[in-house]
Amino acid sequence: ASPVQGQSETGEVRTSETRSTRDGVFTQEQAERGSVVYREFCSECHAVDWYRGEAVEWWDGRPVWELYDFLRNTMPEDHP
């Protein structure tokens, strides 16, 4: 499967492999859905405080694809 493409504010076409976590890659609606999923599936093991400091800083500026791939390959399939 090919990476998803998007266009930046400058008109530059970027793929999901090159878009950064700082590129505003999701909408408010997607963020709200993600919040629901987090509360249902993630909060049991990952407290909100975990998402501050080094854990989040490590992802700063990294490609979105890396984050997706990491989550897909490391979270339990029966409890993503």
Backbone bond lengths (Angstrom), bond angles and torsions (degrees), N, CA, C in turn:
res aa  C-N    CA-C-N  psi(-1)  N-CA   C-N-CA  omega(-1)  CA-C   N-CA-C  phi
1 A - - - 1.454 - - 1.521 108.70 -
2 S 1.297 115.62 140.84 1.456 119.10 -179.75 1.523 109.92 -86.61
3 P 1.327 116.44 152.56 1.458 120.16 179.39 1.519 111.19 -65.57
4 V 1.300 116.82 153.00 1.453 122.57 177.69 1.520 108.29 -72.66
5 Q 1.343 115.82 140.23 1.457 119.47 178.92 1.517 109.86 -105.07
6 G 1.315 116.02 150.86 1.452 122.50 175.71 1.507 109.08 -144.44
7 Q 1.326 115.77 166.94 1.456 119.59 179.55 1.521 108.06 -119.16
8 S 1.310 116.72 130.40 1.458 121.40 -179.80 1.518 109.78 -78.36
9 E 1.333 115.69 172.63 1.459 120.61 178.48 1.519 111.99 -60.92
10 T 1.317 117.94 -25.57 1.461 121.36 179.86 1.519 112.11 -85.56
11 G 1.337 116.69 -2.34 1.453 120.55 -179.53 1.511 113.58 93.19
12 E 1.324 116.69 -5.43 1.465 121.17 -179.83 1.529 109.50 -70.90
13 V 1.328 116.79 129.21 1.461 121.07 177.52 1.519 108.23 -82.84
14 R 1.326 115.13 127.30 1.461 120.09 -179.38 1.519 108.20 -129.94
15 T 1.313 116.05 144.85 1.458 120.57 177.72 1.515 109.14 -94.14
16 S 1.346 115.69 168.48 1.463 119.79 177.92 1.516 111.08 -62.96
17 E 1.318 117.23 -19.73 1.459 120.04 178.14 1.524 111.66 -76.56
18 T 1.334 117.67 -23.03 1.457 119.62 -178.22 1.518 112.65 -111.05
19 R 1.316 118.61 -16.73 1.461 120.17 179.09 1.519 109.09 -68.77
20 S 1.296 115.34 138.55 1.457 121.65 -176.73 1.525 110.91 -94.07
21 T 1.320 115.36 161.89 1.457 120.45 175.70 1.525 111.07 -65.51
22 R 1.321 118.31 -11.51 1.466 122.34 177.83 1.531 112.37 -93.25
23 D 1.311 118.57 -0.04 1.459 121.34 -174.58 1.526 114.13 -82.28
24 G 1.329 118.87 7.05 1.461 120.06 -177.96 1.514 110.11 61.48
25 V 1.318 116.06 56.16 1.456 121.70 -168.94 1.522 113.72 -87.98
26 F 1.327 117.91 8.77 1.459 119.48 178.51 1.523 109.49 -141.83
27 T 1.328 115.03 157.82 1.460 121.06 179.74 1.527 109.63 -90.56
28 Q 1.317 116.46 169.16 1.466 121.24 176.72 1.527 109.97 -60.61
29 E 1.332 117.04 -40.99 1.468 121.22 178.61 1.533 110.74 -60.88
30 Q 1.321 117.04 -42.70 1.464 120.22 178.10 1.527 110.53 -64.94
31 A 1.325 117.53 -38.53 1.472 121.06 178.23 1.524 110.33 -63.28
32 E 1.320 116.99 -40.49 1.467 120.59 178.66 1.525 111.05 -65.77
33 R 1.328 117.42 -41.94 1.476 120.25 176.61 1.522 110.18 -63.66
34 G 1.326 116.53 -40.81 1.458 120.48 177.77 1.515 112.21 -61.73
35 S 1.321 116.65 -36.45 1.461 121.10 177.99 1.525 110.88 -63.34
36 V 1.324 116.61 -41.00 1.469 121.29 177.66 1.529 109.81 -64.02
37 V 1.324 116.87 -45.91 1.473 121.34 179.38 1.528 109.89 -62.07
38 Y 1.337 116.72 -43.34 1.467 120.61 179.02 1.527 110.48 -57.67
39 R 1.331 116.58 -49.95 1.468 119.81 -178.41 1.520 111.54 -61.69
40 E 1.327 117.08 -37.18 1.463 121.02 -176.87 1.529 112.72 -76.74
41 F 1.326 117.67 -40.59 1.460 120.29 -171.12 1.529 115.66 -113.54
42 C 1.310 118.90 -29.60 1.469 121.32 -169.17 1.523 114.19 -102.37
43 S 1.332 116.58 -34.47 1.465 120.27 -170.52 1.524 113.44 -63.44
44 E 1.315 117.39 -23.06 1.464 120.31 178.64 1.530 111.17 -60.76
45 C 1.319 117.14 -38.00 1.471 121.62 -178.54 1.529 113.11 -105.98
46 H 1.321 117.57 -24.97 1.463 122.09 -174.31 1.522 110.03 -121.64
47 A 1.330 117.03 99.10 1.459 121.77 177.87 1.524 109.84 -67.08
48 V 1.319 116.16 153.40 1.464 120.93 -179.64 1.525 110.80 -55.28
49 D 1.325 117.80 -38.01 1.469 120.99 179.97 1.525 112.52 -59.67
50 W 1.326 116.88 -25.18 1.461 120.82 179.05 1.523 111.01 -63.05
51 Y 1.323 116.88 -26.56 1.462 121.76 -175.81 1.521 112.75 -88.40
52 R 1.306 116.03 23.78 1.461 121.28 174.94 1.524 107.83 -121.14
53 G 1.285 116.41 159.92 1.458 120.01 175.21 1.516 113.41 75.23
54 E 1.330 115.50 -141.77 1.460 121.82 -171.73 1.522 114.05 -58.91
55 A 1.325 117.74 -38.21 1.470 120.05 -177.90 1.521 111.20 -59.24
56 V 1.318 116.73 -41.87 1.464 120.55 -179.62 1.526 110.83 -82.28
57 E 1.313 116.74 -40.18 1.469 120.39 -179.10 1.524 111.78 -58.21
58 W 1.322 116.89 -33.40 1.459 120.19 179.85 1.525 111.23 -60.13
59 W 1.341 117.57 -33.14 1.470 121.57 -178.23 1.523 112.73 -85.60
60 D 1.319 118.29 -11.77 1.455 121.96 -175.48 1.526 111.40 -57.71
61 G 1.331 115.87 117.57 1.455 121.61 177.66 1.516 115.20 83.33
62 R 1.315 117.84 -4.51 1.467 120.29 178.85 1.532 109.46 -76.65
63 P 1.323 117.14 156.81 1.467 119.87 177.89 1.532 111.82 -62.14
64 V 1.312 115.68 140.55 1.462 121.92 178.94 1.523 110.22 -57.20
65 W 1.325 116.63 -36.49 1.464 120.46 -178.88 1.530 110.79 -58.26
66 E 1.326 118.18 -38.31 1.466 121.14 178.90 1.522 111.25 -62.20
67 L 1.329 116.48 -42.41 1.465 120.45 178.65 1.522 110.35 -63.53
68 Y 1.320 116.72 -48.12 1.466 120.90 178.73 1.528 110.55 -58.76
69 D 1.314 116.72 -47.99 1.461 121.30 -177.98 1.532 110.96 -62.64
70 F 1.324 116.79 -41.48 1.462 120.90 177.94 1.527 110.82 -60.59
71 L 1.323 116.64 -48.93 1.468 120.10 -179.11 1.521 111.36 -64.27
72 R 1.313 116.14 -42.78 1.467 120.73 -178.29 1.522 111.30 -63.12
73 N 1.310 117.06 -35.19 1.462 120.63 -174.93 1.525 114.89 -94.67
74 T 1.327 118.56 -10.38 1.464 118.97 -176.35 1.522 114.63 -117.41
75 M 1.309 118.41 -18.79 1.463 119.96 -179.60 1.527 109.55 -87.08
76 P 1.337 117.48 145.94 1.471 120.46 -178.84 1.530 111.73 -60.53
77 E 1.313 116.80 135.49 1.463 120.82 -179.12 1.521 112.18 -63.48
78 D 1.333 116.80 -32.98 1.460 119.41 -178.15 1.528 112.60 -85.84
79 H 1.316 117.27 -3.50 1.466 121.64 179.62 1.527 108.51 -155.75
80 P 1.341 115.76 67.66 1.472 120.00 -173.37 1.520 112.97 -63.19
